[in-house]
Amino acid sequence: MKVCHSCGTKVDDKELICPVCKQTVVVTHGELSLKPVEEKKQKKTNPMGTHISSGSGLTDILRSDDSSMLDDGDLYGGSLPSSYARTEIDSFTEKKRKIHVGKYLVFAIIIIAICFFVFTLYKDYNEVKRGADSYEAVVKNYTDAYINKDEKLFDDMMPLYMDFDKNMVSDIYEQNITTKFISFNIEEVSHLDTGEIVVLQDDVKISTSKTVAIQEAVRTKVAFEAEVMKKSTGTYIKNVDEGIFVMIKVRDRWYLDPLSSSFPFVD
């Protein structure tokens, strides 16, 4: 005879199903002893400090962001109601989400800081390319710009605050586009004092709405020799004229201030 491991009913050796509890009967040799087995599994603690069975899947669920792993019924092998565990998992998931958002925010701040640093370097490099090392070099570059028909060189002699009105700079260049400059001579140079520099800065602010910190400024009288085209006949005649150039030093570079200057060979 066999003994049903489920209900203890003796079952004929030929029978495979217990007639009482309908469970499958396992063939045993000898008498089956039904003794309670004590669970020796170590208890585990969930985030709230409540003990749960080590055989449950709750620990894995708590480590997951997917709260859909919970059933609406009892937790298999667990000791917490599903509604209670779901609240804790939602809280845990929200904390993880905030951590991820914080990481992305820090990353975005770093990217912005890098872009600002690169922009500053580019701006400083661009300023170094513009202007000249001395006010004498500004006058020379002004003349060379016409000799070589190089409007870019002419534009580079203009301070950055003139970028607000590129048309004005272009119009100044066009005034002498047909003039064939031959030579120049700086005849007079006067350095502007602090009060005059302040007035000059105020004029720039009024005209361009830009603020500029001028380190030095000079007013020069420059004599130019050139061949100038007569508009009536289209022929060139040699002529001499003077220009009053106000040149300013900004961030160790010299520029021609067109707002305060008067140009030669302009009617």
C-alpha positions as CSV (number, residue, x, y, z in Angstrom):
1,M,0.0,0.0,0.0
2,K,1.0,3.6,-0.6
3,V,0.3,6.5,1.6
4,C,-0.9,9.8,0.1
5,H,1.6,12.5,1.0
6,S,-1.2,15.1,1.0
7,C,-3.9,13.7,3.2
8,G,-2.3,10.5,4.6
9,T,-4.9,8.1,3.1
10,K,-3.7,4.7,2.3
11,V,-3.9,4.0,-1.4
12,D,-3.6,0.8,-3.4
13,D,-0.2,0.4,-5.1
14,K,-1.9,0.4,-8.5
15,E,-3.6,3.7,-8.0
16,L,-1.8,6.9,-9.0
17,I,-4.5,9.4,-7.8
18,C,-5.6,9.6,-4.2
19,P,-9.4,8.9,-4.1
20,V,-9.9,11.4,-1.3
21,C,-7.9,14.5,-2.1
22,K,-7.3,13.7,-5.8
23,Q,-3.5,14.5,-5.5
24,T,-0.9,12.4,-7.3
25,V,0.4,9.6,-5.1
26,V,4.1,9.1,-4.9
27,V,5.4,5.6,-4.7
28,T,7.3,5.1,-1.4
29,H,9.1,2.3,0.2
30,G,8.1,1.8,3.7
31,E,5.9,3.9,5.8
32,L,5.7,7.6,5.1
33,S,6.3,9.8,8.1
34,L,4.5,13.1,8.0
35,K,6.5,15.5,10.1
36,P,6.2,19.3,9.9
37,V,9.3,20.8,8.4
38,E,10.5,24.0,9.9
39,E,11.4,26.7,7.5
40,K,15.0,27.7,8.2
41,K,15.2,30.4,5.6
42,Q,16.6,33.6,6.8
43,K,14.2,36.4,7.0
44,K,14.7,39.5,4.9
45,T,13.7,43.0,5.5
46,N,12.0,45.3,3.0
47,P,12.7,49.1,2.8
48,M,10.0,49.7,5.6
49,G,11.7,47.4,8.0
50,T,9.0,44.6,7.8
51,H,10.2,41.0,7.5
52,I,9.3,39.1,4.4
53,S,10.0,35.6,3.3
54,S,13.4,35.1,1.6
55,G,11.6,32.9,-0.9
56,S,9.4,35.7,-2.2
57,G,10.0,37.8,-5.3
58,L,9.3,41.1,-3.5
59,T,13.0,42.0,-3.2
60,D,13.4,41.7,-7.0
61,I,10.2,43.8,-7.4
62,L,11.5,46.5,-5.1
63,R,14.6,46.7,-7.2
64,S,12.6,47.1,-10.4
65,D,11.0,50.3,-11.7
66,D,8.1,48.3,-13.0
67,S,5.3,48.2,-10.4
68,S,3.2,46.2,-12.8
69,M,5.0,43.1,-11.5
70,L,2.6,43.3,-8.5
71,D,-0.7,41.5,-8.5
72,D,-3.8,42.8,-7.0
73,G,-4.0,39.7,-4.9
74,D,-1.6,38.3,-2.3
75,L,2.1,38.5,-2.9
76,Y,3.5,35.0,-3.6
77,G,5.6,34.0,-0.7
78,G,5.4,37.5,0.9
79,S,3.9,38.9,4.0
80,L,2.9,42.4,2.9
81,P,-0.4,43.4,1.3
82,S,0.0,44.3,-2.3
83,S,-1.4,47.8,-1.8
84,Y,1.2,48.6,0.9
85,A,4.1,47.2,-1.2
86,R,2.9,49.1,-4.3
87,T,3.1,52.4,-2.4
88,E,6.6,51.7,-1.3
89,I,7.7,50.7,-4.8
90,D,6.1,53.9,-6.3
91,S,8.1,55.9,-3.7
92,F,11.3,54.1,-4.5
93,T,10.7,54.6,-8.3
94,E,10.1,58.3,-7.8
95,K,13.4,58.7,-5.9
96,K,15.2,56.9,-8.7
97,R,13.5,59.3,-11.2
98,K,14.6,62.3,-9.3
99,I,18.2,61.0,-9.2
100,H,18.1,60.6,-13.0
101,V,16.7,64.1,-13.5
102,G,19.4,65.5,-11.2
103,K,22.1,63.8,-13.3
104,Y,20.7,65.2,-16.5
105,L,20.5,68.6,-15.0
106,V,24.2,68.5,-13.9
107,F,25.2,67.3,-17.4
108,A,23.3,70.1,-19.0
109,I,25.0,72.7,-16.8
110,I,28.4,71.3,-17.7
111,I,27.6,71.5,-21.4
112,I,26.4,75.1,-21.1
113,A,29.6,76.0,-19.2
114,I,31.7,74.4,-21.9
115,C,29.9,76.2,-24.6
116,F,30.2,79.5,-22.8
117,F,34.0,78.9,-22.4
118,V,34.4,78.1,-26.1
119,F,32.4,81.1,-27.1
120,T,34.6,83.4,-24.9
121,L,37.8,81.9,-26.4
122,Y,36.4,82.4,-29.9
123,K,35.4,86.0,-29.1
124,D,38.8,86.8,-27.7
125,Y,40.5,85.2,-30.7
126,N,38.3,87.2,-33.1
127,E,39.1,90.4,-31.3
128,V,42.8,89.7,-31.6
129,K,42.4,89.3,-35.3
130,R,40.7,92.7,-35.6
131,G,42.3,96.0,-35.0
132,A,46.0,96.7,-35.0
133,D,49.0,96.8,-32.6
134,S,49.4,100.6,-32.9
135,Y,47.4,103.6,-34.2
136,E,50.1,104.1,-36.9
137,A,49.3,100.6,-38.1
138,V,45.6,101.5,-38.3
139,V,46.3,104.3,-40.7
140,K,48.5,102.0,-42.8
141,N,45.8,99.3,-42.9
142,Y,43.2,101.9,-43.9
143,T,45.4,102.9,-46.8
144,D,46.2,99.3,-47.8
145,A,42.6,98.4,-47.7
146,Y,42.0,100.8,-50.6
147,I,45.2,100.0,-52.4
148,N,44.4,96.3,-52.4
149,K,40.6,96.6,-52.6
150,D,40.3,94.7,-49.4
151,E,37.1,95.6,-47.6
152,K,37.7,92.9,-45.0
153,L,40.8,94.7,-43.9
154,F,38.9,97.9,-43.7
155,D,36.2,96.3,-41.6
156,D,38.8,94.8,-39.3
157,M,40.0,98.3,-38.4
158,M,36.5,99.2,-37.1
159,P,35.7,98.6,-33.4
160,L,33.3,95.9,-32.4
161,Y,30.5,98.3,-31.5
162,M,30.3,99.2,-35.2
163,D,28.9,95.7,-35.9
164,F,25.5,97.2,-35.0
165,D,25.5,99.0,-38.4
166,K,27.5,97.2,-41.1
167,N,25.8,99.3,-43.7
168,M,27.4,102.4,-42.3
169,V,30.9,100.8,-42.4
170,S,30.2,99.7,-46.0
171,D,29.1,103.2,-47.0
172,I,32.3,104.7,-45.6
173,Y,34.4,102.2,-47.5
174,E,32.4,102.9,-50.7
175,Q,33.1,106.6,-50.5
176,N,36.7,106.1,-51.6
177,I,36.4,102.9,-53.6
178,T,37.5,104.6,-56.8
179,T,40.3,106.5,-55.1
180,K,43.8,105.2,-55.8
181,F,45.8,105.9,-52.6
182,I,49.5,106.5,-53.1
183,S,50.9,107.4,-49.7
184,F,50.0,108.9,-46.3
185,N,51.8,111.0,-43.6
186,I,50.7,111.4,-40.0
187,E,51.2,115.1,-39.4
188,E,49.8,115.7,-36.0
189,V,49.0,113.5,-33.0
190,S,47.2,114.6,-29.8
191,H,46.3,112.2,-27.0
192,L,42.9,112.6,-25.5
193,D,42.7,113.1,-21.8
194,T,40.4,111.2,-19.3
195,G,37.6,113.7,-19.7
196,E,37.7,113.5,-23.5
197,I,37.7,109.7,-23.4
198,V,34.6,109.7,-21.1
199,V,32.9,112.0,-23.6
200,L,33.9,109.7,-26.4
201,Q,32.5,106.7,-24.6
202,D,29.3,108.5,-24.0
203,D,29.0,109.3,-27.7
204,V,29.4,105.6,-28.5
205,K,26.7,104.7,-26.0
206,I,24.3,107.2,-27.5
207,S,25.0,106.3,-31.1
208,T,25.2,102.5,-30.7
209,S,23.7,101.6,-27.3
210,K,26.9,99.8,-26.7
211,T,29.3,100.2,-23.7
212,V,33.0,100.4,-24.5
213,A,36.0,100.7,-22.1
214,I,38.5,102.8,-23.9
215,Q,42.1,102.5,-22.6
216,E,43.6,105.3,-24.8
217,A,42.6,107.5,-27.6
218,V,44.4,109.8,-30.1
219,R,43.3,112.3,-32.6
220,T,45.5,112.5,-35.7
221,K,45.7,114.7,-38.8
222,V,46.8,112.5,-41.7
223,A,47.8,113.8,-45.1
224,F,46.9,111.5,-48.0
225,E,48.2,111.5,-51.6
226,A,46.1,109.8,-54.1
227,E,44.7,109.8,-57.7
228,V,41.1,110.8,-57.5
229,M,38.6,110.2,-60.3
230,K,36.7,113.2,-61.6
231,K,33.1,112.2,-61.8
232,S,32.4,114.5,-64.8
233,T,35.1,113.0,-67.1
234,G,36.0,109.7,-65.4
235,T,39.7,110.6,-65.6
236,Y,42.1,110.5,-62.6
237,I,44.0,113.5,-61.3
238,K,46.6,113.5,-58.5
239,N,45.4,115.2,-55.4
240,V,46.3,115.7,-51.7
241,D,43.8,115.8,-48.9
242,E,43.7,115.5,-45.1
243,G,41.7,113.2,-42.8
244,I,41.1,113.6,-39.1
245,F,41.3,110.1,-37.6
246,V,40.3,109.4,-34.0
247,M,41.7,106.1,-32.9
248,I,40.9,104.2,-29.8
249,K,42.6,101.5,-27.8
250,V,40.3,98.7,-26.5
251,R,41.6,95.6,-24.9
252,D,45.1,96.4,-26.1
253,R,44.0,96.7,-29.7
254,W,43.8,99.9,-31.8
255,Y,40.8,100.8,-33.9
256,L,39.5,103.6,-36.1
257,D,36.4,105.3,-34.6
258,P,34.3,106.3,-37.7
259,L,31.8,108.1,-35.5
260,S,34.4,110.8,-34.5
261,S,36.6,110.8,-37.7
262,S,36.4,112.7,-41.0
263,F,37.8,111.0,-44.1
264,P,39.8,112.3,-47.0
265,F,38.6,112.8,-50.6
266,V,34.9,112.8,-49.5
267,D,32.7,115.6,-50.8
